[in-house]
Amino acid sequence: MIPLIEGQIMATAEGNGINAVTGRRVTLTQLAELLEQEMGAFVLDKTGLTGKYYFGFKCLQMNSPLQASDADVPDVFTALQETLGVKLQKEKGPVEMMIVDHLETVPTAN
């Protein structure tokens, strides 16, 4: 196993659809960034906490064939709440994007 250094967070697959997540002196913003990668969805840290934390927990991978009732580990939502006291909630919000509504081709000389 790769040694974890301060300021680093890591999720490692433990097999059978289970992840082990470990952080050493990391911010909750760093945790949000990891969750964003794992979940494939935008995750925003709204806790307002600026400290650095040590933590470790196990949870089901997002695309795991297992159900929480079949495994001895919770899903990521439950693991975060039980281990860190952090509640992960789905919300809708504004997204900035650029839309091209018209395109003209300009003839070029050969």
VMD Tcl script that builds the backbone (N, CA, C; Angstrom):
set m [mol new atoms 330]
animate dup $m
set s [atomselect $m all]
$s set {name element resname resid chain x y z} {
  {N N MET 1 A 0.838 -1.185 0.000}
  {CA C MET 1 A 0.000 0.000 0.000}
  {C C MET 1 A 0.882 1.247 0.000}
  {N N ILE 2 A 0.469 2.256 -0.718}
  {CA C ILE 2 A 1.203 3.513 -0.808}
  {C C ILE 2 A 1.054 4.271 0.512}
  {N N PRO 3 A 2.166 4.735 1.115}
  {CA C PRO 3 A 2.044 5.497 2.357}
  {C C PRO 3 A 1.342 6.825 2.108}
  {N N LEU 4 A 0.465 7.190 3.015}
  {CA C LEU 4 A -0.300 8.434 2.896}
  {C C LEU 4 A 0.463 9.547 3.593}
  {N N ILE 5 A 0.714 10.626 2.880}
  {CA C ILE 5 A 1.432 11.753 3.461}
  {C C ILE 5 A 0.440 12.839 3.866}
  {N N GLU 6 A 0.904 13.743 4.709}
  {CA C GLU 6 A 0.029 14.821 5.171}
  {C C GLU 6 A -0.462 15.655 4.000}
  {N N GLY 7 A -1.726 16.062 4.066}
  {CA C GLY 7 A -2.331 16.857 3.012}
  {C C GLY 7 A -2.844 16.025 1.857}
  {N N GLN 8 A -2.886 14.704 2.037}
  {CA C GLN 8 A -3.300 13.812 0.948}
  {C C GLN 8 A -4.533 13.013 1.363}
  {N N ILE 9 A -5.387 12.791 0.389}
  {CA C ILE 9 A -6.568 11.956 0.588}
  {C C ILE 9 A -6.559 10.882 -0.488}
  {N N MET 10 A -6.982 9.679 -0.121}
  {CA C MET 10 A -6.899 8.577 -1.062}
  {C C MET 10 A -8.100 7.649 -0.895}
  {N N ALA 11 A -8.616 7.203 -2.027}
  {CA C ALA 11 A -9.650 6.165 -2.037}
  {C C ALA 11 A -9.055 4.955 -2.737}
  {N N THR 12 A -9.060 3.827 -2.064}
  {CA C THR 12 A -8.515 2.605 -2.654}
  {C C THR 12 A -9.587 1.540 -2.689}
  {N N ALA 13 A -9.607 0.799 -3.780}
  {CA C ALA 13 A -10.566 -0.293 -3.922}
  {C C ALA 13 A -10.103 -1.462 -3.067}
  {N N GLU 14 A -11.010 -1.997 -2.276}
  {CA C GLU 14 A -10.694 -3.126 -1.417}
  {C C GLU 14 A -11.230 -4.426 -1.994}
  {N N GLY 15 A -11.795 -4.367 -3.195}
  {CA C GLY 15 A -12.393 -5.553 -3.789}
  {C C GLY 15 A -13.862 -5.666 -3.424}
  {N N ASN 16 A -14.583 -6.438 -4.206}
  {CA C ASN 16 A -16.018 -6.668 -3.970}
  {C C ASN 16 A -16.823 -5.374 -3.878}
  {N N GLY 17 A -16.405 -4.328 -4.608}
  {CA C GLY 17 A -17.185 -3.099 -4.654}
  {C C GLY 17 A -17.072 -2.219 -3.431}
  {N N ILE 18 A -15.979 -2.354 -2.675}
  {CA C ILE 18 A -15.802 -1.578 -1.446}
  {C C ILE 18 A -14.601 -0.650 -1.591}
  {N N ASN 19 A -14.764 0.608 -1.169}
  {CA C ASN 19 A -13.683 1.593 -1.152}
  {C C ASN 19 A -13.258 1.868 0.282}
  {N N ALA 20 A -11.967 2.081 0.484}
  {CA C ALA 20 A -11.444 2.584 1.751}
  {C C ALA 20 A -10.963 3.999 1.477}
  {N N VAL 21 A -11.489 4.966 2.210}
  {CA C VAL 21 A -11.140 6.371 2.023}
  {C C VAL 21 A -10.378 6.829 3.261}
  {N N THR 22 A -9.193 7.402 3.028}
  {CA C THR 22 A -8.342 7.849 4.130}
  {C C THR 22 A -7.833 9.250 3.838}
  {N N GLY 23 A -7.875 10.100 4.845}
  {CA C GLY 23 A -7.350 11.455 4.710}
  {C C GLY 23 A -6.458 11.789 5.877}
  {N N ARG 24 A -5.374 12.487 5.582}
  {CA C ARG 24 A -4.438 12.890 6.633}
  {C C ARG 24 A -4.168 14.379 6.493}
  {N N ARG 25 A -4.659 15.155 7.445}
  {CA C ARG 25 A -4.556 16.617 7.437}
  {C C ARG 25 A -5.076 17.192 6.116}
  {N N VAL 26 A -6.321 16.847 5.800}
  {CA C VAL 26 A -6.938 17.352 4.574}
  {C C VAL 26 A -8.150 18.203 4.914}
  {N N THR 27 A -8.485 19.093 3.997}
  {CA C THR 27 A -9.657 19.949 4.173}
  {C C THR 27 A -10.891 19.229 3.644}
  {N N LEU 28 A -12.042 19.720 4.045}
  {CA C LEU 28 A -13.278 19.145 3.523}
  {C C LEU 28 A -13.465 19.490 2.051}
  {N N THR 29 A -12.822 20.554 1.590}
  {CA C THR 29 A -12.844 20.873 0.162}
  {C C THR 29 A -12.113 19.784 -0.620}
  {N N GLN 30 A -10.991 19.291 -0.087}
  {CA C GLN 30 A -10.283 18.190 -0.734}
  {C C GLN 30 A -11.154 16.931 -0.767}
  {N N LEU 31 A -11.886 16.686 0.321}
  {CA C LEU 31 A -12.793 15.540 0.354}
  {C C LEU 31 A -13.876 15.711 -0.707}
  {N N ALA 32 A -14.410 16.916 -0.848}
  {CA C ALA 32 A -15.437 17.184 -1.860}
  {C C ALA 32 A -14.897 16.914 -3.259}
  {N N GLU 33 A -13.636 17.282 -3.510}
  {CA C GLU 33 A -13.021 17.041 -4.819}
  {C C GLU 33 A -12.890 15.546 -5.094}
  {N N LEU 34 A -12.514 14.766 -4.088}
  {CA C LEU 34 A -12.423 13.320 -4.257}
  {C C LEU 34 A -13.801 12.726 -4.531}
  {N N LEU 35 A -14.786 13.166 -3.770}
  {CA C LEU 35 A -16.149 12.661 -3.968}
  {C C LEU 35 A -16.658 13.002 -5.360}
  {N N GLU 36 A -16.293 14.174 -5.850}
  {CA C GLU 36 A -16.688 14.591 -7.192}
  {C C GLU 36 A -16.154 13.615 -8.237}
  {N N GLN 37 A -14.890 13.214 -8.091}
  {CA C GLN 37 A -14.291 12.242 -9.015}
  {C C GLN 37 A -14.970 10.884 -8.899}
  {N N GLU 38 A -15.206 10.442 -7.680}
  {CA C GLU 38 A -15.791 9.125 -7.453}
  {C C GLU 38 A -17.248 9.054 -7.924}
  {N N MET 39 A -17.991 10.132 -7.723}
  {CA C MET 39 A -19.413 10.133 -8.024}
  {C C MET 39 A -19.721 10.567 -9.449}
  {N N GLY 40 A -18.789 11.260 -10.080}
  {CA C GLY 40 A -19.049 11.768 -11.421}
  {C C GLY 40 A -20.081 12.882 -11.417}
  {N N ALA 41 A -20.148 13.610 -10.316}
  {CA C ALA 41 A -21.096 14.722 -10.185}
  {C C ALA 41 A -20.416 15.843 -9.413}
  {N N PHE 42 A -20.857 17.074 -9.625}
  {CA C PHE 42 A -20.291 18.222 -8.941}
  {C C PHE 42 A -20.599 18.141 -7.451}
  {N N VAL 43 A -19.576 18.292 -6.603}
  {CA C VAL 43 A -19.743 18.279 -5.148}
  {C C VAL 43 A -19.155 19.569 -4.601}
  {N N LEU 44 A -19.943 20.307 -3.845}
  {CA C LEU 44 A -19.532 21.603 -3.306}
  {C C LEU 44 A -19.486 21.530 -1.785}
  {N N ASP 45 A -18.383 21.971 -1.198}
  {CA C ASP 45 A -18.239 22.009 0.258}
  {C C ASP 45 A -18.948 23.251 0.788}
  {N N LYS 46 A -20.059 23.065 1.482}
  {CA C LYS 46 A -20.799 24.182 2.063}
  {C C LYS 46 A -20.707 24.184 3.587}
  {N N THR 47 A -19.744 23.427 4.149}
  {CA C THR 47 A -19.644 23.328 5.603}
  {C C THR 47 A -19.118 24.609 6.240}
  {N N GLY 48 A -18.270 25.338 5.528}
  {CA C GLY 48 A -17.665 26.523 6.102}
  {C C GLY 48 A -16.492 26.192 7.030}
  {N N LEU 49 A -16.171 24.915 7.177}
  {CA C LEU 49 A -15.062 24.497 8.036}
  {C C LEU 49 A -13.751 24.621 7.274}
  {N N THR 50 A -12.753 25.231 7.894}
  {CA C THR 50 A -11.490 25.473 7.210}
  {C C THR 50 A -10.345 24.656 7.788}
  {N N GLY 51 A -10.616 23.846 8.797}
  {CA C GLY 51 A -9.561 23.064 9.429}
  {C C GLY 51 A -9.078 21.916 8.555}
  {N N LYS 52 A -8.057 21.239 9.063}
  {CA C LYS 52 A -7.515 20.061 8.384}
  {C C LYS 52 A -7.782 18.863 9.283}
  {N N TYR 53 A -8.220 17.771 8.684}
  {CA C TYR 53 A -8.725 16.640 9.446}
  {C C TYR 53 A -8.053 15.325 9.053}
  {N N TYR 54 A -8.057 14.405 10.021}
  {CA C TYR 54 A -7.639 13.023 9.803}
  {C C TYR 54 A -8.910 12.188 9.831}
  {N N PHE 55 A -9.070 11.287 8.894}
  {CA C PHE 55 A -10.241 10.411 8.916}
  {C C PHE 55 A -9.997 9.172 8.070}
  {N N GLY 56 A -10.823 8.197 8.286}
  {CA C GLY 56 A -10.802 6.990 7.484}
  {C C GLY 56 A -12.152 6.306 7.585}
  {N N PHE 57 A -12.645 5.819 6.482}
  {CA C PHE 57 A -13.901 5.069 6.492}
  {C C PHE 57 A -13.958 4.164 5.274}
  {N N LYS 58 A -14.831 3.179 5.349}
  {CA C LYS 58 A -15.080 2.289 4.217}
  {C C LYS 58 A -16.513 2.492 3.763}
  {N N CYS 59 A -16.718 2.369 2.451}
  {CA C CYS 59 A -18.059 2.517 1.901}
  {C C CYS 59 A -18.158 1.736 0.595}
  {N N LEU 60 A -19.370 1.549 0.142}
  {CA C LEU 60 A -19.579 0.906 -1.155}
  {C C LEU 60 A -19.144 1.850 -2.267}
  {N N GLN 61 A -18.561 1.295 -3.313}
  {CA C GLN 61 A -18.247 2.090 -4.486}
  {C C GLN 61 A -19.552 2.514 -5.136}
  {N N MET 62 A -19.508 3.627 -5.881}
  {CA C MET 62 A -20.722 4.159 -6.491}
  {C C MET 62 A -21.380 3.173 -7.456}
  {N N ASN 63 A -20.611 2.417 -8.214}
  {CA C ASN 63 A -21.182 1.468 -9.175}
  {C C ASN 63 A -21.083 0.034 -8.688}
  {N N SER 64 A -21.090 -0.157 -7.398}
  {CA C SER 64 A -20.935 -1.485 -6.827}
  {C C SER 64 A -22.164 -2.340 -7.111}
  {N N PRO 65 A -21.942 -3.615 -7.441}
  {CA C PRO 65 A -23.083 -4.509 -7.624}
  {C C PRO 65 A -23.740 -4.871 -6.289}
  {N N LEU 66 A -23.033 -4.614 -5.193}
  {CA C LEU 66 A -23.566 -4.916 -3.864}
  {C C LEU 66 A -24.560 -3.852 -3.418}
  {N N GLN 67 A -25.435 -4.238 -2.534}
  {CA C GLN 67 A -26.331 -3.310 -1.862}
  {C C GLN 67 A -25.818 -3.153 -0.439}
  {N N ALA 68 A -26.123 -2.036 0.196}
  {CA C ALA 68 A -25.663 -1.809 1.566}
  {C C ALA 68 A -26.154 -2.910 2.493}
  {N N SER 69 A -27.326 -3.442 2.238}
  {CA C SER 69 A -27.865 -4.509 3.085}
  {C C SER 69 A -27.106 -5.823 2.897}
  {N N ASP 70 A -26.438 -6.002 1.745}
  {CA C ASP 70 A -25.680 -7.230 1.474}
  {C C ASP 70 A -24.241 -7.149 1.968}
  {N N ALA 71 A -23.735 -5.952 2.179}
  {CA C ALA 71 A -22.336 -5.761 2.581}
  {C C ALA 71 A -22.286 -5.328 4.038}
  {N N ASP 72 A -21.115 -5.422 4.613}
  {CA C ASP 72 A -20.967 -4.969 5.994}
  {C C ASP 72 A -20.428 -3.541 6.060}
  {N N VAL 73 A -20.556 -2.805 4.943}
  {CA C VAL 73 A -20.173 -1.392 4.898}
  {C C VAL 73 A -21.340 -0.586 4.330}
  {N N PRO 74 A -21.472 0.676 4.745}
  {CA C PRO 74 A -22.572 1.512 4.257}
  {C C PRO 74 A -22.264 2.135 2.903}
  {N N ASP 75 A -23.279 2.749 2.301}
  {CA C ASP 75 A -23.038 3.534 1.090}
  {C C ASP 75 A -22.301 4.813 1.501}
  {N N VAL 76 A -21.812 5.570 0.521}
  {CA C VAL 76 A -20.987 6.746 0.810}
  {C C VAL 76 A -21.765 7.805 1.593}
  {N N PHE 77 A -23.055 7.968 1.338}
  {CA C PHE 77 A -23.868 8.959 2.038}
  {C C PHE 77 A -23.930 8.654 3.533}
  {N N THR 78 A -24.193 7.385 3.859}
  {CA C THR 78 A -24.278 6.963 5.258}
  {C C THR 78 A -22.909 6.998 5.918}
  {N N ALA 79 A -21.872 6.548 5.215}
  {CA C ALA 79 A -20.516 6.533 5.782}
  {C C ALA 79 A -20.067 7.938 6.157}
  {N N LEU 80 A -20.323 8.915 5.301}
  {CA C LEU 80 A -19.931 10.297 5.589}
  {C C LEU 80 A -20.652 10.831 6.817}
  {N N GLN 81 A -21.936 10.525 6.913}
  {CA C GLN 81 A -22.708 11.047 8.039}
  {C C GLN 81 A -22.312 10.364 9.343}
  {N N GLU 82 A -22.131 9.047 9.314}
  {CA C GLU 82 A -21.793 8.319 10.538}
  {C C GLU 82 A -20.357 8.567 10.988}
  {N N THR 83 A -19.428 8.666 10.047}
  {CA C THR 83 A -18.019 8.793 10.390}
  {C C THR 83 A -17.597 10.231 10.643}
  {N N LEU 84 A -18.025 11.140 9.773}
  {CA C LEU 84 A -17.561 12.525 9.850}
  {C C LEU 84 A -18.636 13.515 10.295}
  {N N GLY 85 A -19.880 13.071 10.350}
  {CA C GLY 85 A -20.959 13.986 10.682}
  {C C GLY 85 A -21.282 14.934 9.542}
  {N N VAL 86 A -20.912 14.546 8.319}
  {CA C VAL 86 A -21.133 15.367 7.127}
  {C C VAL 86 A -22.294 14.777 6.344}
  {N N LYS 87 A -23.261 15.607 6.024}
  {CA C LYS 87 A -24.417 15.144 5.259}
  {C C LYS 87 A -24.270 15.570 3.806}
  {N N LEU 88 A -24.334 14.601 2.916}
  {CA C LEU 88 A -24.230 14.853 1.483}
  {C C LEU 88 A -25.650 14.928 0.931}
  {N N GLN 89 A -26.016 16.100 0.379}
  {CA C GLN 89 A -27.370 16.308 -0.124}
  {C C GLN 89 A -27.342 16.689 -1.591}
  {N N LYS 90 A -28.316 16.181 -2.335}
  {CA C LYS 90 A -28.458 16.591 -3.727}
  {C C LYS 90 A -29.220 17.899 -3.768}
  {N N GLU 91 A -28.713 18.824 -4.578}
  {CA C GLU 91 A -29.378 20.114 -4.768}
  {C C GLU 91 A -29.276 20.499 -6.230}
  {N N LYS 92 A -30.194 21.316 -6.654}
  {CA C LYS 92 A -30.122 21.888 -7.995}
  {C C LYS 92 A -29.673 23.323 -7.855}
  {N N GLY 93 A -28.857 23.764 -8.806}
  {CA C GLY 93 A -28.378 25.138 -8.753}
  {C C GLY 93 A -28.034 25.613 -10.145}
  {N N PRO 94 A -27.702 26.893 -10.246}
  {CA C PRO 94 A -27.358 27.441 -11.558}
  {C C PRO 94 A -26.019 26.889 -12.050}
  {N N VAL 95 A -25.941 26.674 -13.320}
  {CA C VAL 95 A -24.706 26.201 -13.947}
  {C C VAL 95 A -24.369 27.165 -15.064}
  {N N GLU 96 A -23.138 27.649 -15.075}
  {CA C GLU 96 A -22.709 28.569 -16.106}
  {C C GLU 96 A -22.278 27.777 -17.329}
  {N N MET 97 A -22.800 28.144 -18.498}
  {CA C MET 97 A -22.401 27.473 -19.729}
  {C C MET 97 A -22.475 28.444 -20.888}
  {N N MET 98 A -21.766 28.109 -21.941}
  {CA C MET 98 A -21.772 28.929 -23.138}
  {C C MET 98 A -22.546 28.175 -24.219}
  {N N ILE 99 A -23.443 28.874 -24.888}
  {CA C ILE 99 A -24.263 28.260 -25.930}
  {C C ILE 99 A -24.011 28.990 -27.241}
  {N N VAL 100 A -23.731 28.239 -28.275}
  {CA C VAL 100 A -23.578 28.811 -29.615}
  {C C VAL 100 A -24.941 28.671 -30.282}
  {N N ASP 101 A -25.563 29.809 -30.592}
  {CA C ASP 101 A -26.893 29.741 -31.187}
  {C C ASP 101 A -26.899 30.034 -32.684}
  {N N HIS 102 A -25.750 30.421 -33.232}
  {CA C HIS 102 A -25.710 30.730 -34.653}
  {C C HIS 102 A -24.275 30.568 -35.142}
  {N N LEU 103 A -24.127 30.017 -36.342}
  {CA C LEU 103 A -22.815 29.831 -36.913}
  {C C LEU 103 A -22.885 30.119 -38.406}
  {N N GLU 104 A -22.021 30.991 -38.862}
  {CA C GLU 104 A -21.958 31.292 -40.294}
  {C C GLU 104 A -20.604 30.841 -40.841}
  {N N THR 105 A -20.640 30.232 -42.000}
  {CA C THR 105 A -19.371 29.852 -42.606}
  {C C THR 105 A -18.919 30.963 -43.531}
  {N N VAL 106 A -17.655 31.216 -43.541}
  {CA C VAL 106 A -17.074 32.254 -44.373}
  {C C VAL 106 A -16.277 31.542 -45.456}
  {N N PRO 107 A -16.549 31.856 -46.739}
  {CA C PRO 107 A -15.777 31.191 -47.793}
  {C C PRO 107 A -14.290 31.541 -47.710}
  {N N THR 108 A -13.462 30.566 -47.979}
  {CA C THR 108 A -12.014 30.794 -47.957}
  {C C THR 108 A -11.456 30.537 -49.368}
  {N N ALA 109 A -10.387 31.244 -49.664}
  {CA C ALA 109 A -9.739 31.073 -50.976}
  {C C ALA 109 A -8.942 29.779 -50.996}
  {N N ASN 110 A -8.926 29.131 -52.148}
  {CA C ASN 110 A -8.154 27.888 -52.286}
  {C C ASN 110 A -6.752 28.154 -52.704}
}
mol reanalyze $m
mol bondsrecalc $m
mol representation Tube
mol addrep $m
